């Protein structure tokens, strides 16, 4: 059996779709990993987000790299440690754009000396990812908080 040009084009298209989905999944995993492991620096932000990214959380919106840096600084000064888990990626591809819906759970620990006191959250996020010359990046992310447990942060944050 010999593959036709149409067969080859279909295979290329399927391969690109699978590769894009794998790269977007890695992007979402990289985001969750950096929130915990790279929390003391902002150098990773451009490996996950576009320069004009918009994050929307229950406590506010953060736009562009300056806004993302402000959000990270708030997290650094509120919690000494965090542990994020992201999963169940539903990815809808549209050429160089993708819509992602995923689940997110996170533990926020104010003091490494008192790990029993913590603030837990759970919910899901909707994100728009775009293909850039540097690979897939998140342009917009909205987090929908479903539940909380434990000691929430003080109101000044």
C-alpha positions as CSV (number, residue, x, y, z in Angstrom):
1,X,0.0,0.0,0.0
2,X,1.4,3.4,-1.0
3,X,0.5,6.5,0.8
4,X,-1.0,9.3,-1.3
5,X,-0.2,13.0,-1.0
6,X,-3.6,13.4,0.8
7,X,-2.6,10.6,3.3
8,X,0.8,12.3,3.9
9,X,-0.9,15.7,4.4
10,X,-3.3,14.2,6.9
11,X,-0.5,12.5,8.8
12,X,1.5,15.8,8.9
13,X,-1.6,17.6,10.3
14,X,-2.2,15.0,12.9
15,X,1.5,15.0,13.9
16,X,1.5,18.8,14.2
17,X,-1.7,18.7,16.4
18,X,-0.1,16.0,18.7
19,X,3.1,18.0,18.9
20,X,1.2,21.2,19.7
21,X,-0.8,19.5,22.4
22,X,2.3,18.1,24.0
23,X,4.0,21.5,23.9
24,X,1.0,23.2,25.5
25,X,0.8,20.6,28.2
26,X,4.5,21.2,28.9
27,X,3.8,24.9,29.0
28,X,1.1,24.5,31.6
29,X,3.3,22.1,33.7
30,X,6.2,24.6,33.4
31,X,3.9,27.3,34.8
32,X,3.0,25.2,37.9
33,X,6.6,24.1,38.4
34,X,8.0,27.7,38.2
35,X,5.4,28.9,40.7
36,X,7.0,26.7,43.3
37,X,10.6,26.1,42.3
38,X,11.4,29.5,40.8
39,X,9.4,31.7,43.1
40,X,12.3,33.8,44.2
41,X,13.0,35.1,40.7
42,X,11.0,36.5,37.8
43,X,13.4,35.4,35.1
44,X,11.1,32.6,34.1
45,X,8.1,34.7,33.3
46,X,8.9,35.1,29.6
47,X,9.3,31.4,29.2
48,X,5.6,31.0,30.1
49,X,3.8,34.2,29.2
50,X,3.6,36.7,26.4
51,X,4.8,40.3,27.1
52,X,1.1,41.5,27.1
53,X,-0.2,38.6,29.2
54,X,-3.3,39.1,31.4
55,X,-3.9,37.1,34.6
56,X,-7.2,37.3,36.3
57,X,-7.6,35.9,39.8
58,X,-10.3,36.5,42.5
59,X,-8.1,39.1,44.1
60,X,-7.4,41.1,40.9
61,X,-6.0,41.4,37.4
62,X,-2.3,41.6,36.5
63,X,-1.3,42.8,33.0
64,X,2.0,42.6,31.2
65,X,5.4,41.6,32.7
66,X,5.2,44.4,35.3
67,X,1.8,43.1,36.5
68,X,3.1,39.5,36.5
69,X,6.1,40.6,38.6
70,X,3.8,42.4,41.0
71,X,1.7,39.2,41.4
72,X,4.8,37.1,42.0
73,X,6.1,39.6,44.6
74,X,2.7,39.4,46.4
75,X,3.0,35.6,46.5
76,X,6.7,35.8,47.7
77,X,5.9,38.2,50.6
78,X,2.8,36.3,51.7
79,X,4.0,32.7,51.6
80,X,7.4,31.1,52.2
81,X,6.5,28.0,50.3
82,X,3.9,26.8,47.8
83,X,3.0,23.6,46.1
84,X,0.9,23.7,42.9
85,X,-0.6,20.8,41.0
86,X,-2.1,21.3,37.5
87,X,-3.9,18.6,35.6
88,X,-6.7,17.5,33.3
89,X,-5.7,19.6,30.4
90,X,-8.5,20.1,27.8
91,X,-6.8,21.8,24.8
92,X,-8.7,23.1,21.8
93,X,-6.3,24.0,19.0
94,X,-7.0,26.6,16.3
95,X,-3.8,26.9,14.2
96,X,-1.5,29.3,16.2
97,X,-3.9,29.7,19.1
98,X,-5.3,27.3,21.7
99,X,-7.8,27.4,24.5
100,X,-6.8,25.4,27.6
101,X,-9.0,24.4,30.5
102,X,-7.2,22.8,33.4
103,X,-7.6,22.0,37.1
104,X,-5.3,23.6,39.7
105,X,-4.8,22.8,43.4
106,X,-2.3,24.6,45.5
107,X,-1.0,24.7,49.1
108,X,0.3,28.0,50.4
109,X,2.5,27.8,53.5
110,X,3.2,31.2,55.3
111,X,6.2,29.8,57.3
112,X,8.5,26.9,56.6
113,X,8.7,26.5,60.4
114,X,5.0,25.8,60.7
115,X,4.0,23.7,57.7
116,X,0.8,22.5,59.5
117,X,-0.6,26.0,59.1
118,X,-1.4,26.5,55.4
119,X,-4.0,27.8,52.9
120,X,-5.3,25.4,50.3
121,X,-7.2,26.4,47.1
122,X,-8.7,24.4,44.3
123,X,-10.3,25.4,41.1
124,X,-9.8,25.5,37.4
125,X,-8.3,27.9,34.9
126,X,-9.1,28.9,31.3
127,X,-6.2,30.1,29.3
128,X,-5.4,31.3,25.8
129,X,-2.1,30.1,24.5
130,X,-0.5,31.5,21.4
131,X,2.4,30.2,19.2
132,X,5.3,32.6,19.3
133,X,8.7,32.5,17.7
134,X,9.9,31.2,21.1
135,X,7.2,28.5,21.3
136,X,3.8,28.4,22.9
137,X,3.1,31.1,25.6
138,X,0.1,32.0,27.7
139,X,-1.5,35.3,26.7
140,X,-4.5,35.2,29.1
141,X,-5.3,33.1,32.1
142,X,-8.4,33.3,34.3
143,X,-8.6,31.3,37.5
144,X,-12.0,30.3,38.8
145,X,-11.7,29.6,42.6
146,X,-14.0,26.7,43.6
147,X,-12.9,26.0,47.2
148,X,-10.5,27.1,49.9
149,X,-9.4,25.5,53.2
150,X,-7.2,26.6,56.0
151,X,-5.8,30.0,57.0
152,X,-6.3,32.6,54.3
153,X,-3.7,35.4,53.8
154,X,-4.2,38.7,55.6
155,X,-6.3,41.4,53.8
156,X,-3.4,43.7,53.0
157,X,-2.3,41.3,50.2
